[in-house]
Amino acid sequence: MCARILQQCESLHGGRENLALVLGVHPQHLALWISAKSGPPREIFEKAVEIILNEHERRAKLEEEAPRRRRSDRL
């Protein structure tokens, strides 16, 4: 589960190097965690979960702000 969350964060931040900078960890440690060879410290896991939650909130806000289409507009 930790590895999958970190993989999603890696995608959101444009790669492993960028995510390592955001999390404040060495890229080699991040590589171990993403490959599920070991687990990250709790603090790093919590930061990763926060990244995912922030992205979810960002997308939800965009959906709220998007103009609603009426059925008649779809024809």
Buried (B, 14 or more C-beta within 10 A) or exposed (E): EBBEBBBBBBEBBEEBEBBBEBBEBEBEBBEBBBEEEEBBEEEBBEBBEEBBEEBEEEEEEEEEEEEEEEEEEEE
